[in-house]
Amino acid sequence: MVEPEGVICDIAGTAAGARTLLARHTYRLMLLDLTLPDTDGLTFLQELRVAAALTKSMTSNEQLLATIKRTLGMEDKNR
C-alpha cells in the first residue's frame, strides 16, 4: 500500500460505494476496475465525466483507451 508514503487511500468495491466516497471527498487519482459488480465500468466512467468528477482518463492499453474515449465522447477530432 502507499499509505506509509503519505498517500491516503480509500477503497470502494462497487460503483455505489465510489459514489458515496465521491460525495464526501475530492480525489486527485482514481483507479477504476471496468468490471464492477453493480455496473459496467465504462458506464460509471461516463457518469463521472457527466458529473465533472473526472477530468482525465488513462490506460496502458491503447485499444481500451480508444474505447474509453469513444464512450466518453473524447475522440480526437483531428483524425
Secondary structure, DSSP 8 states (H G I E B T S, - for coil): --GGGT------SSHHHHHHHHHH---S-----SB-SSSBHHHHHHHHHHTT--S----S-HHHHHHHHHHHT---TT-
